[in-house]
Amino acid sequence: MRAVTHALGWAFAGLGISPTEALACLACIGWGKDGPVWSSGFIWSTLFLMGTPFILAGLLGGWLYHLHRRAEKSRRGAEMAPRLVLNQKESGQ
């Protein structure tokens, strides 16, 4: 059993260092002879993944800005609203 394991190990090691042509990695497949091939799905997915953190940060920042403006507007509106305090004499009762 040990001899078979060693033989398979040497066979796989031999395949790993054989001088055959290997396929390129995914980053290299998206490039043609004249530059990037924009129809490649790999390039588009990379662009979307790189843009996702900026989109999420923009959404979170916009939401916080909206909450701040809404709180400021309600606070300012409360200060400007007339305060009517009616007692029995003023209400006509």
N, C-alpha and C positions, 0 to 999 in steps of 0.2 A: 504494500500500500504506500509505503514511504517512497519507493522508487517511482511510482506513478505520479505522486504529488510533485516530486522533483522534476520529472520529465515535463509535466504540464507547466510548471513554473518557468523552466528554461524555454519552452515553446512560446509562451506568452511574452517573455522577455525578448526573445528573438524577433517576434512580430512587432514589438514596440520599437525596436531599433532598426528595422528593415528599411532599406533605401527606397521605399515606394513613395509615390506622390500622395501627400496628405491633403485633406480638405481644409479650406481656410476656416477661421473662426467666424462667428456671425457678424462681427464688426467689419471684417474684410469682405464678406460676401456682398454687402450693400454698396460696395464701391466698384464701379466699372473702370474701363480703360481711361475714360475722359473725366472722371469724377464720380460723385455719388449718383446712384440710381434712385431717384426719388419715388419711384413706384414700389420700391422695396418696403414691405411692411415693417421690417426691423428698424429702418431709419425713422419712420413715422412714430412707431411706438416709443423709440428713444426720445424723440422730441416731446411727445406728450408726457412721458414720465419725468423729463427734466422740467417741464412747465407746471406740473401738479403742485409742488410746494409753493410756488409763487401765486398760483390761483387760490390755494387754501389760505395763504397769509393775507391776500387781498380781501377775500370774503370775510375772514375773521376781523380784520382791521375795519372794513366797511361796516360790519355789524356793530362793533364797539363804537365807532364814530356815530352811527345812527342812534344807538342807545344814549350816548352822551348828549347829542343834539336834542333828542326828545325830552330828556330829563331837564336840560337847560331851558327849553321852550316852556315846559310845564311850570318850572320854577319862576320864570319870568312872567308867565301868564298869571300865576297866583299873586305876584306882587302888584301887577297892574289892575287886577280885578277890583272893582269897588266893593268895599266892605259895608254891607247894609246891616245895621243892627237896629232892629225895631223893638221898642218896648210897647207896653199896652197903650200908652198915651199916643205914640206916633202911628200905631197900626189902626187906630180908629175904633178899638173895641172898648 
